[in-house]
Amino acid sequence: MARRVNADEPPINALKPERLHSPQARALGIELVSLEPQVVLKIPYREDLVGNPETGVIAGGVVTTLLDTTCGWATAVALKQLTSIATLDLRIDYMRPSAPGKPIYATADCYKLTHSIAFLRALAYDVDPSDPVAAAQATFMLDSNAGRREGANLGPPARPAKGDA
Amino acid sequence: MTPREIADLIEAVPYARFIGMRVQILGDEMTGVLPFKESNIGNPLLPALHGGVIGAFMEVTAIVQLSIDEPQERMPRSVDVSIDYLRSGRPMDTFARAHVNRVGRRIANVQVEAWQEERARPIAALRGHFMLTPAEA
């Protein structure tokens, strides 16, 4: 399978975790627990991330972002490179509320990689990985920045609509 | 509760404040508004909004619309959501509208579309199931 490898992109191990976090991941306080043998990310409990003030449970949206981010990491690890990727679709099942006061962890598995698509499964849990809070199934497009400069989104939108996703 | 009261309640949720989400009510129409915020960026190079934030924003929009359409004892709980990303989220304000497809006794099916400059060019769509706790009228 001939996958394009861009020599400009640094290998994943050469990067320091702080460089790898997007502004949103930083704002949420997402931490990288491990990349191998399994990608594990963690989000510490915070009052300002609560979705239901009556119960103190963290918002589903936080779990959504954590799972999306974890899937992105698992894709980077599977590619052994940090290239631009974009979520195509993300399906999340919320099995139960997470425990208030506890951090939430997420793991993801990239079970298939093609020339242009990564297929992933992910789980979020608080205490016990076998009793997950949520599960996700996702596909990512690889090399999603292809042909687009840095800052491309700052200019007017590309027209006609030829795949600016 | 009036739609505005429901909207105020949601806007006060810590996570909604974290992403900076607002709710606009015009008559019987509700629009979720996500003003641009630097910390909602996921890809700093393009730059593009984080897909998780766009998904979360649509999910909250679904919950508000559902609470307006079907008065609830408690906030509807997400059972599952399926998000399609159609375009990258540019660093600007984002809007979302939800439509309740079906309301059963315990579960509702809701779909949401999010856009930026043009409603006809959505950046993402969400379809989800939500658990209901109907208020005794």
Interface residues (C-beta under 8 A of the other chain):
Chain A: S22 P23 Q24 A25 R26 A27 E47 D48 L49 V50 G51 N52 P53 E54 I58 A59 G60 G61 V62 T64 T65 L66 L67 D68 T69 S84 A86 T87 L88 D89 L90 R91 I92 D93 Y94 P97 S144 N145 R148 E150 G151 A152 N153 L154 P157 A161 D164 A165
Chain B: A12 V13 P14 Y15 A16 R17 F18 I19 E38 S39 N40 I41 G42 N43 P44 L45 L46 P47 A48 H50 G51 G52 V53 G55 A56 F57 E59 V60 R74 M75 R77 S78 V79 D80 V81 S82 I83 D84 Y85 L86 R87 S88 R90 P91 E117 R121
